[in-house]
């Protein structure tokens, strides 16, 4: 039988999470979505330890929750708390965000947003 963490984490299949993110991608913005994707792909790495995966699950769970500290109805302001939580998560697990994770996240961004300037992601990358 799965422990509660494993049961909750199993809900983060790639298709489910990416579908959910894609739905909010344009409204949330490039930096928020990039942060989510970095966490997601770091979670999928085999060498990411369980403690880091738990942080990722918590942060991603907060991001996809239907209720929020600041409602995500308004562009920019509504995602401020999400970006704060995502930033905390990224800084905490930064050692597990390698080039492979960055490349996967950027390729997914290009699929959803089209071509973009990598400079737009520099604030997120500087945290790592």
Buried (B, 14 or more C-beta within 10 A) or exposed (E): EEEEEEEBBEEBEEEEBBEBBEEBBEBBBBBBBBBBBBBBBBBBBEEBEEEBBBBBBBBBBBBBEEEBEEEBEEEEEBBBBBBEBBBBBBEBBEEBBBEEBBEBBBEBBEEBBEEBEEEBBEEBBEBB
